[in-house]
Amino acid sequence: EVQLVESGGGLVQPGGSLRLSCLASGFNFSIHYMAWFRQASGQGREWVSTITSRGGPAWYADSVKGRFTISRDNAKNMVYLQLESLKPEDTARYYCAKNRGVRSSRNFQDPGDYDYWGQGTQVTVSS
């Protein structure tokens, strides 16, 4: 059974940092692109970042470029998202997702390109 379990969310002040983690199990982690999406209350799911199966390159939404960093550890079946210089508009539930392709992706910004999702972890940026 494929499982993705996120952790690391919380309440942080503007300008603060968080590190989100996602533990994957039930599939061959090292051959799939992985991504982070987020969904703010009342809004649709927004692509944040994707990393290739080998750990690079990675791509970022313009809204987070230069502030967020995605990484992965294939030996531990983990994918991470380091969040820096957080803004109130970063407040959302953050989801880890497994790409359905093998060592490739048709459109890594499209939620439909991902076949499994975690339950999400809440990030709230507020003073």
Secondary structure in CASP SS format (residue, H / E / C, confidence):
PFRMAT SS
TARGET T0000
AUTHOR 0000-0000-0000
METHOD secondary structure of the structure
MODEL  1
E C 1.00
V C 1.00
Q E 1.00
L E 1.00
V E 1.00
E E 1.00
S E 1.00
G C 1.00
G C 1.00
G E 1.00
L E 1.00
V E 1.00
Q C 1.00
P C 1.00
G C 1.00
G C 1.00
S C 1.00
L E 1.00
R E 1.00
L E 1.00
S E 1.00
C E 1.00
L E 1.00
A E 1.00
S E 1.00
G C 1.00
F C 1.00
N C 1.00
F H 1.00
S H 1.00
I H 1.00
H C 1.00
Y C 1.00
M E 1.00
A E 1.00
W E 1.00
F E 1.00
R E 1.00
Q E 1.00
A C 1.00
S C 1.00
G C 1.00
Q C 1.00
G C 1.00
R E 1.00
E E 1.00
W E 1.00
V E 1.00
S E 1.00
T E 1.00
I E 1.00
T C 1.00
S C 1.00
R C 1.00
G C 1.00
G C 1.00
P C 1.00
A E 1.00
W E 1.00
Y E 1.00
A C 1.00
D C 1.00
S C 1.00
V C 1.00
K C 1.00
G C 1.00
R C 1.00
F E 1.00
T E 1.00
I E 1.00
S E 1.00
R E 1.00
D E 1.00
N C 1.00
A C 1.00
K C 1.00
N C 1.00
M E 1.00
V E 1.00
Y E 1.00
L E 1.00
Q E 1.00
L E 1.00
E C 1.00
S C 1.00
L C 1.00
K C 1.00
P H 1.00
E H 1.00
D H 1.00
T C 1.00
A E 1.00
R E 1.00
Y E 1.00
Y E 1.00
C E 1.00
A E 1.00
K E 1.00
N E 1.00
R C 1.00
G C 1.00
V C 1.00
R C 1.00
S C 1.00
S C 1.00
R C 1.00
N C 1.00
F C 1.00
Q C 1.00
D C 1.00
P H 1.00
G H 1.00
D H 1.00
Y E 1.00
D E 1.00
Y E 1.00
W E 1.00
G C 1.00
Q C 1.00
G C 1.00
T E 1.00
Q E 1.00
V E 1.00
T E 1.00
V E 1.00
S C 1.00
S C 1.00
END
